[in-house]
Amino acid sequence: MPIHPSEQPHQARRMAESFGADAQSYDRARPGYPEALIARLAGGPDVLDVGCGTGIAARQLESAGRSVLGVEPDTRMADFARARGLRVETATFEAWQPNGRTFDTVIAAQSWHWVDPAVGAAKAADVLRPGGRLAIFGHVYEPPTEVAEPFAAAYRRAVPDSPFSAQPARRPVGLHQGLYEKFADQIRETARYEAPEQWRFDWERGYTRDQWLAFLPTTGGLTRLAPDRLAEILRPVGDAIDALGGSFTMPFTTLAVSAVRL
């Protein structure tokens, strides 16, 4: 999960709602979540998925026997998820009306940084049943230096004024852990949960050149680029992967913060 350079990412609505420009490609390119994480979300049957996107996490939970309701502000993402059989209501989490409904689990997969921190954890507590669980999670990915450095250099050339251009080519897991610590602090501030837990899942996935070049346009710094700018960035990345033999292994870390409602 790339960290948005804005101090208040929940206010960056154009960025937040840019991922649905090609919902089908997004759904095809984005990885799912470790089965060990899905298993740790075991509990009652009813799940609310905040910022469900195309339904990647929701489909995994439904396959595990859960009933999922998604809330998604981007109509394109919501329509795609509905077409795949997911129940989705189109709204930001802040504006969404539960109308008396409650849930055993509230999740946010790669989406909680888009939720107003003054609202999110408290509203999740409002819709969680006593003993229900809030779980916020997302991926950290660090491509090999041979892939990351050409990407960073090409991005700086193509989009020199972007706040993303100032970020290092590789961002250590610890930087992302700081974001999850902030989420944990927001949960504690409500005084409506047991002490938050932090989870970590390390795993790997192989990527071919084409697979990685399909993934990159779904990431925050690239979703709104014009085709010529995007091509200017992807070309040297593709060349770098070709130089590695056409594929590479990506180490992923999935971070989570979770808490049980009092």
JOPEKA-V129108 format. One record per pair of residues at least 4 apart in sequence whose ideal C-beta (glycine too) atoms are under 8 Angstrom apart, sorted by the first residue. I is the first residue (numbers start at 1). J is the second residue. Records with the same first field share a line. If there is no record, write none. Layout:
BEGIN
I: J  J
END
This chain:
BEGIN
1: 110  113  138  139  140  176
2: 164  171  219  220  221
3: 113  167  171  175  176  179
4: 9  12  15  113  220
5: 163  164  166  167
6: 11  12  15  163
8: 12
9: 15  16  113  114
10: 16  113  114  115  116  117
12: 16  114
13: 17
14: 18  224
15: 220  223  224
16: 73  114
17: 73  74
18: 220  223  224
19: 23  26  53  74  77  218  220  223
20: 26  74  75  76  77  80
21: 76  223  224
22: 26  217  218
23: 27  54  74  76  77  79  80
24: 28  80
25: 29  214  217  218
26: 30  53  54  77  218
27: 53  54  55  56  80  84
28: 214
29: 211  214  215  217  218
30: 54  56  215  218
31: 139  205  252
32: 56  57  60
33: 37  38  56  57  60  109  137  254
34: 38  201  203  254
35: 39  60
36: 40  201
37: 41  137  199  201  254  256
38: 60  61  64
39: 64
40: 199  258
41: 47  61  66  105  107  133  135
42: 64
43: 104  105  132  133
44: 103  104  105  129  132
45: 65  66  67  104
46: 66  67  69  102  103  104  105
47: 58  61  66  67  68  69  103  104  105  106  107
48: 68  69  70  71  103  105  106  107  127
49: 55  57  58  61  68  69  70  71  107  108  109
50: 71  93  106  107  108  111  112  115  120  124
51: 71  72  73  93  108  109  110  111  112  114  115
52: 57  58  68  70  71  72  77  78  81  86  88  109  111
53: 72  74  77  81  109  110  111
54: 77  80  81  84
55: 59  68  70  80  81  84  86  88
56: 60  109
57: 61  107  109
58: 62  68  70  81  86
59: 63  84  86
60: 64
61: 66  68  107
62: 66  67  68  85  86
66: 105
68: 86  87
69: 87  88  89  101  103
70: 78  81  86  87  88  89
71: 88  89  91  92  93  96
72: 77  78  81  88  89  90  91
73: 90  91  92
74: 78
75: 79  90
76: 80
77: 81
78: 82  88  89  90
79: 83
80: 84
81: 86  88
82: 86  87  88
89: 96
91: 95  96  97
92: 96  115
93: 115  119  120  123
94: 115  116  119  120  123
98: 102  126  127
101: 127
102: 127  128  129  132
103: 127  128  129  132
104: 128  129  132  133
105: 128  132  133  134  135
106: 124  127  128  132  133  134  135
107: 134  135  136  137
108: 112  115  120  135  136  137
109: 137  138
110: 137  138  139
111: 115  138
112: 120  136  138  183
113: 179
115: 119  120
116: 120
117: 121  182  186
119: 123
120: 124  186
121: 125  134  183  186  187  189  190  192  193
122: 126  190  192
123: 127
124: 128  134
125: 134  190  192  193  261
128: 132  133  134  261
129: 261
130: 261  262
131: 260  261
132: 260  261
133: 258  259  260  261
134: 187  193  258  259  261
135: 256  257  258
136: 180  183  256  257  258
137: 199  254  255  256  257  258
138: 254  255  256
139: 252  253  254  255
140: 171  173  176  252  253  254  255
141: 250  251  252  253
142: 148  170  171  172  173  250  251
143: 147  148  151  170  212  248  250
144: 148  244  248  249
145: 149  169  170
146: 150  240  243  244  248
147: 151  212  237  240  241  244  248
148: 152  169  170
149: 153  169  240
150: 154  236  237  239  240
151: 155  169  216  233  236  237  240
152: 156  167  168  169
153: 157  169  236
154: 158  232  233  234  235  236  237
155: 159  162  164  165  221  233
156: 160  165
157: 232
158: 225  229  232  233
159: 164  165  221  225  229  233
160: 165
161: 165
162: 221
163: 167
164: 220  221
167: 171
171: 175  176
172: 176
173: 177  253  255
174: 178
175: 179
176: 180  253  255
177: 181  198  255
178: 182
179: 183
180: 184  198  255  256  257
181: 185  198  257
182: 186
183: 187  196  257
184: 188  196  198  257  259
185: 189
186: 190
187: 193  196  257  259
188: 193  195  196
192: 261  262
193: 259  260  261  262
194: 259  260  261  262
195: 259
196: 257  258  259
197: 257  258  259
198: 255  256  257  258
199: 255  256  257  258
200: 253  254  255  256
201: 253  254  256
202: 251  252  253
203: 251  252  253  254
204: 249  250  251  252
205: 249  250  252
206: 247  248  249  250
207: 211  212  215  241  247  248  249  250
208: 212  241  246  247
209: 213  238  241  242  246  247
210: 214
211: 215
212: 216  237  241  248  250
213: 217  234  237  238  241
214: 218
215: 219
216: 222  233  234  237
217: 222  223  225  230  234
218: 222  223
219: 223
222: 230  233
225: 229  230  233
226: 230
227: 231
228: 232
229: 233
230: 234
231: 235
233: 237
234: 238
235: 239
236: 240
237: 241
238: 242
239: 243
240: 244
241: 246  247  248
242: 246
244: 248
END
